[in-house]
Amino acid sequence: MLCGAGAFVVGILTLGERTISTVGSKITTLTPHRSFATQTGAAVAVLSSSACGLPVSTSHCLVGAVVGVSLAEKLCGVPNTGLDLTVLSKIVVGWVVTIPLAAAVAAAAFVLLSWLTCPHRPYNEGGEILHNATARGE
């Protein structure tokens, strides 16, 4: 848990400013009105999803809200800076790649750690490590 928290803090300290810059000005320019609507939309999405027991990413909700505000302005005929589809497409590709990449890295880490720490321990059908007495059939 401590390692995870440490990695989270390192990520915020090293890439946080870049992420804020991307969401706040590179997808589209956020004015105070747009920012308020974006934060409100993201907060309602996160809170309502959490109330329904759905795991959601606050970052994904925030990007979705930024896109929603920009599209609403366009539909209402409000002049806006538009969406930078190049930046938005990079974000979407990142979302698509993240889950399989995380799964592959986690699987590789598990196999490596299992091989290093217990190369000869037998497992039952449920994947639980059998204790020595059970493994010998006693």
Secondary structure in CASP SS format (residue, H / E / C, confidence):
PFRMAT SS
TARGET T0000
AUTHOR 0000-0000-0000
METHOD secondary structure of the structure
MODEL  1
M C 1.00
L H 1.00
C H 1.00
G H 1.00
A H 1.00
G H 1.00
A H 1.00
F H 1.00
V H 1.00
V H 1.00
G H 1.00
I H 1.00
L H 1.00
T H 1.00
L H 1.00
G H 1.00
E H 1.00
R H 1.00
T H 1.00
I H 1.00
S H 1.00
T H 1.00
V H 1.00
G H 1.00
S H 1.00
K H 1.00
I C 1.00
T C 1.00
T C 1.00
L C 1.00
T C 1.00
P H 1.00
H H 1.00
R H 1.00
S H 1.00
F H 1.00
A H 1.00
T H 1.00
Q H 1.00
T H 1.00
G H 1.00
A H 1.00
A H 1.00
V H 1.00
A H 1.00
V H 1.00
L H 1.00
S H 1.00
S H 1.00
S H 1.00
A H 1.00
C C 1.00
G C 1.00
L C 1.00
P C 1.00
V C 1.00
S C 1.00
T H 1.00
S H 1.00
H H 1.00
C H 1.00
L H 1.00
V H 1.00
G H 1.00
A H 1.00
V H 1.00
V H 1.00
G H 1.00
V H 1.00
S H 1.00
L H 1.00
A H 1.00
E H 1.00
K H 1.00
L H 1.00
C C 1.00
G C 1.00
V C 1.00
P C 1.00
N C 1.00
T C 1.00
G C 1.00
L C 1.00
D C 1.00
L H 1.00
T H 1.00
V H 1.00
L H 1.00
S H 1.00
K H 1.00
I H 1.00
V H 1.00
V H 1.00
G H 1.00
W H 1.00
V H 1.00
V H 1.00
T H 1.00
I H 1.00
P H 1.00
L H 1.00
A H 1.00
A H 1.00
A H 1.00
V H 1.00
A H 1.00
A H 1.00
A H 1.00
A H 1.00
F H 1.00
V H 1.00
L H 1.00
L H 1.00
S H 1.00
W H 1.00
L H 1.00
T H 1.00
C C 1.00
P C 1.00
H C 1.00
R C 1.00
P C 1.00
Y E 1.00
N C 1.00
E C 1.00
G C 1.00
G C 1.00
E C 1.00
I E 1.00
L C 1.00
H C 1.00
N H 1.00
A H 1.00
T H 1.00
A H 1.00
R C 1.00
G C 1.00
E C 1.00
END
